[in-house]
Amino acid sequence: MLSLFLYLFFNRQAYEFSGYTMGTTYKVVIYARLINSEKLREMKVAIEDELYKLNLIFSTFEPNSEVSKLNSASVNVKYDLGDELYSVLSLAKETYLETNGYYDPTVDPLVRLWGFGRENKYTYPSTLEIESMLSFVGYDKLIIADNSVVKKENVTIDLASIAKGYAVDRLVAVLAKFEQKDFMVEIGGELYVKGDEFYRDGWDVIIVNPENNNSAMLMLRLKNKGVATSGSYRNFRLHEGGKKYHHIIDVKTGYPVFNDLLSVTIVADNVAKADALATGIFVMGTEAGLQLINSLKDVEGVLIEKREEGLKVIKSSGL
């Protein structure tokens, strides 16, 4: 019996699916013993079908997506929502309140104004343009209840800061239906790890050095947890005088965030929550952000700051 157990344990194989979704890449890695080709095909089809469905809900690049239709909906008219969009908008509202409004998906017009939106225009807006656009920002301008939403003003929503995390959570649910126990799901850097990686109690999750994406800053051993990172080191542009402006906009000022943070990584039970919190806490800054993380149940974080003497890693109290 012992030899059979050892044979089964040490003959686990890695099965991988990968592709493109939501404007980025996805990867699923499963550790299991002897998954037959028919079951693998069924899992692949189920994963692709789920991603296709979610893209038709959340993509602002798709004019017929549910969120695009919501953005086109009239003011003060009740708009009925599907379960997925209602769930994400509700979670976004929860995070909006927790972060004192620093996490706000209605930042969409400001993101586009600065040239980081779907038009992908290289712009440097004037103070007057920014102040004018701020009047169209504010999650409190949405009344979300009973699987519906009413826009009190003509706001638009971009859920890129939470939709990838939600998609990871949905793929975790798909794999659970196939009774998989040890796997990793990753979409555009947001991920969930379940069970054990090969020969490990949990999975080794690397947090990259924000000044060198090819090197690790530190590594976390995690099990049954979601991980999301928000940072200023990838999506940015150089404007007048060579000043760097990145894509994370402070909804209070209308300008890209300027603080000492380079990245915020959040560990939580689900990836959608981690995704939204990472963005909001990046805007809040180190002191307020760390205080929020430490106040939330089952949430931990790693914040990396740029200092004169080099990079500083700041971890939450329970990590």
C-alpha positions in Angstrom: 0.0 0.0 0.0 2.8 2.4 0.8 4.4 1.9 -2.6 1.1 2.6 -4.3 0.6 5.8 -2.3 4.1 7.0 -3.1 3.6 6.2 -6.8 0.3 8.1 -6.9 1.8 11.1 -5.0 5.0 11.5 -6.9 3.3 10.9 -10.3 1.2 14.0 -10.3 1.4 15.9 -13.5 1.1 19.6 -14.4 -1.7 20.4 -16.8 -1.7 23.9 -18.3 -4.2 26.0 -20.2 -3.3 29.5 -21.5 -4.6 32.2 -23.9 -5.8 35.7 -24.2 -8.7 37.5 -22.5 -9.7 40.9 -21.3 -6.9 42.5 -23.2 -4.3 40.4 -21.5 -3.2 36.8 -21.0 -4.5 34.1 -18.8 -3.0 30.9 -17.4 -4.4 27.9 -15.5 -2.0 25.3 -14.0 -3.5 22.2 -12.5 -1.5 19.5 -10.5 -3.3 16.2 -10.6 -2.9 12.5 -11.4 -4.0 11.1 -14.8 -6.6 13.5 -16.1 -7.9 11.9 -19.3 -8.0 13.8 -22.6 -11.8 14.1 -22.6 -12.0 15.7 -19.2 -9.1 18.1 -20.1 -11.0 19.1 -23.2 -14.2 19.7 -21.2 -12.3 21.9 -18.7 -10.7 23.9 -21.5 -14.0 24.5 -23.1 -15.6 25.5 -19.8 -12.8 27.9 -19.0 -13.0 29.5 -22.5 -16.8 29.8 -22.4 -16.7 31.5 -19.0 -14.1 34.0 -20.1 -16.0 34.7 -23.3 -19.2 35.3 -21.3 -17.4 37.6 -18.8 -15.8 39.6 -21.6 -19.3 40.3 -23.0 -20.3 41.7 -19.6 -17.3 43.8 -18.5 -15.4 44.9 -21.6 -15.6 48.7 -22.4 -14.0 47.9 -25.8 -17.1 45.9 -26.7 -20.0 48.3 -27.6 -22.6 45.6 -26.9 -21.2 44.5 -23.5 -23.4 45.0 -20.5 -21.2 47.6 -18.9 -21.1 49.6 -22.2 -24.9 49.5 -22.3 -24.9 50.7 -18.7 -22.6 53.6 -19.6 -25.0 54.6 -22.4 -28.1 54.3 -20.2 -30.1 57.5 -19.4 -29.9 59.4 -16.2 -32.5 58.7 -13.5 -33.8 55.6 -15.3 -33.7 52.2 -13.6 -31.3 49.8 -15.5 -31.7 46.1 -14.7 -28.4 44.2 -14.2 -27.3 40.6 -14.7 -26.1 38.8 -11.6 -22.4 39.1 -12.5 -22.4 42.8 -13.1 -24.6 43.4 -10.0 -22.2 41.4 -7.9 -19.2 43.3 -9.1 -20.8 46.7 -8.8 -21.9 45.8 -5.2 -18.4 44.7 -4.3 -17.0 47.9 -5.8 -19.4 49.9 -3.7 -18.2 48.1 -0.6 -14.6 48.9 -1.4 -15.4 52.5 -2.3 -16.8 53.0 1.2 -13.9 51.1 2.9 -11.3 53.3 1.1 -13.2 56.5 1.7 -13.9 57.0 -2.0 -10.3 56.5 -3.2 -11.4 53.3 -5.0 -13.9 54.5 -7.6 -14.7 52.9 -11.0 -16.4 56.1 -12.2 -12.8 57.5 -12.6 -13.2 56.3 -16.2 -13.5 59.8 -17.9 -10.4 61.0 -16.1 -8.5 57.9 -17.2 -9.5 58.6 -20.7 -8.7 62.3 -20.4 -5.1 61.5 -19.4 -4.8 59.2 -22.4 -4.9 55.8 -20.7 -8.4 54.7 -21.7 -9.8 52.8 -24.7 -9.1 55.7 -27.1 -5.4 55.3 -26.1 -4.6 59.0 -26.9 -1.5 60.7 -25.8 -2.7 63.8 -24.0 -1.8 66.2 -21.2 -5.1 67.8 -20.0 -5.4 71.4 -18.8 -6.5 72.3 -15.3 -9.9 73.5 -16.7 -10.4 70.1 -18.5 -9.6 68.2 -15.3 -11.9 70.3 -13.1 -14.7 69.9 -15.7 -14.3 66.1 -15.8 -14.4 65.8 -12.0 -18.1 66.7 -12.1 -18.7 63.3 -13.9 -16.9 61.3 -11.2 -18.3 59.8 -8.0 -19.6 56.3 -7.2 -22.1 57.9 -4.9 -23.9 59.1 -8.1 -25.0 55.4 -8.6 -27.9 53.9 -6.7 -27.2 50.1 -6.7 -29.9 47.9 -5.2 -32.1 44.9 -6.1 -30.1 43.8 -9.2 -30.5 47.3 -10.7 -28.7 50.6 -10.9 -29.9 54.2 -11.3 -27.4 56.9 -12.5 -28.2 60.1 -10.7 -25.7 61.8 -13.1 -24.2 60.9 -16.4 -21.3 58.9 -15.1 -19.4 56.1 -16.9 -17.8 53.1 -15.4 -14.6 51.2 -16.1 -14.3 48.0 -14.1 -10.8 47.0 -15.3 -9.6 47.4 -11.7 -11.8 44.6 -10.5 -13.1 42.6 -13.5 -9.9 40.5 -14.0 -9.9 39.6 -10.3 -13.6 38.6 -10.6 -12.8 36.5 -13.7 -10.1 34.6 -11.7 -12.7 33.9 -9.0 -15.1 32.6 -11.6 -12.5 30.3 -13.1 -11.8 29.0 -9.6 -15.5 28.1 -9.4 -15.3 26.3 -12.8 -12.4 24.2 -11.7 -14.2 23.3 -8.4 -17.0 21.9 -10.5 -14.5 19.6 -12.1 -13.3 18.6 -8.5 -9.8 20.0 -8.9 -8.0 20.6 -5.7 -4.5 21.8 -6.5 -4.3 24.6 -9.1 -3.3 28.2 -9.9 -5.4 30.6 -12.0 -3.9 33.9 -13.2 -5.2 36.7 -15.4 -3.0 39.6 -16.2 -1.0 39.2 -12.9 -4.0 38.7 -10.6 -4.1 35.1 -9.4 -5.6 32.5 -7.0 -3.7 29.5 -5.6 -5.6 26.5 -4.4 -4.1 23.5 -2.5 -0.5 22.6 -3.1 2.0 23.1 -5.8 4.2 20.1 -6.6 6.2 19.0 -3.5 5.1 22.1 -1.6 2.6 22.9 1.2 0.9 25.7 -0.7 2.3 27.8 -3.6 5.3 30.1 -3.9 4.0 33.5 -5.2 6.6 36.0 -6.2 6.2 39.7 -5.8 8.4 41.4 -8.4 10.8 44.2 -7.9 9.0 47.2 -9.3 12.2 48.6 -10.6 13.2 45.4 -12.4 10.3 43.1 -13.5 12.7 40.3 -14.1 13.7 39.9 -10.5 11.8 39.0 -7.3 11.4 41.4 -4.4 10.1 38.7 -2.1 8.2 35.5 -2.1 5.0 34.4 -0.2 4.0 30.9 0.5 0.2 30.9 0.1 -2.6 28.4 0.1 -6.3 29.0 -0.9 -5.7 32.7 -1.3 -6.2 35.4 -4.0 -3.4 37.9 -4.8 -3.6 41.2 -6.8 -1.1 43.9 -7.4 -1.5 47.5 -8.4 1.5 49.6 -9.4 2.9 52.6 -11.2 5.8 50.9 -12.8 4.3 49.4 -16.0 1.6 51.6 -17.5 2.9 55.1 -17.6 3.9 57.9 -20.1 6.5 60.6 -20.1 5.1 64.1 -20.6 6.6 67.6 -20.7 9.9 67.9 -19.1 10.2 64.1 -18.9 7.9 63.8 -15.9 6.3 60.4 -15.5 2.5 60.1 -15.3 1.0 56.7 -14.7 -2.5 55.3 -15.2 -3.7 55.3 -11.6 -5.7 58.5 -11.2 -6.6 60.2 -7.8 -10.3 60.7 -8.0 -10.0 63.5 -5.4 -7.7 65.7 -7.5 -8.1 64.4 -11.1 -4.4 63.9 -11.5 -2.2 60.7 -11.5 -1.3 59.6 -8.0 2.0 61.1 -6.7 3.2 59.3 -3.6 6.2 57.1 -2.6 4.4 53.9 -3.5 5.6 51.8 -6.4 3.3 48.8 -5.8 0.6 47.4 -3.5 0.0 43.7 -3.3 -3.1 42.5 -1.5 -3.8 38.9 -0.3 -7.4 38.1 0.3 -9.9 35.2 0.2 -11.1 36.3 -3.3 -9.3 38.0 -6.1 -11.9 40.5 -7.0 -11.7 42.0 -3.5 -7.9 42.0 -3.6 -7.9 43.6 -7.1 -10.1 46.5 -6.0 -8.3 47.1 -2.7 -4.9 47.1 -4.3 -6.0 50.0 -6.5 -7.7 52.0 -3.8 -4.9 51.5 -1.3 -2.3 52.6 -3.9 -4.2 55.9 -4.2 -4.6 56.3 -0.4 -0.9 56.0 0.2 1.2 54.0 2.7 0.0 55.2 6.1 -3.8 55.2 5.4 -3.6 52.2 3.2 -1.7 50.1 5.8 -4.2 51.1 8.5 -7.1 50.0 6.3 -5.4 46.6 5.5 -4.8 45.9 9.2 -8.4 46.7 10.0 -9.9 44.3 7.5 -10.5 40.6 8.3 -8.6 38.0 6.2 -6.8 40.7 4.2 -3.0 41.2 4.2 -0.7 43.3 2.1 2.8 44.2 0.9 3.6 47.8 0.0 6.8 48.8 -1.7 8.0 52.4 -1.5 10.6 54.3 -3.4 13.0 55.9 -0.9 16.2 57.9 -1.4 18.2 55.0 0.0 16.4 52.4 -2.1 13.2 50.4 -2.0 11.4 49.7 1.2 9.1 46.8 1.8 6.2 47.3 4.3 4.1 44.4 5.3 0.8 44.2 7.1 0.7 43.0 10.7 -0.6 39.5 9.9 1.4 38.6 6.9 
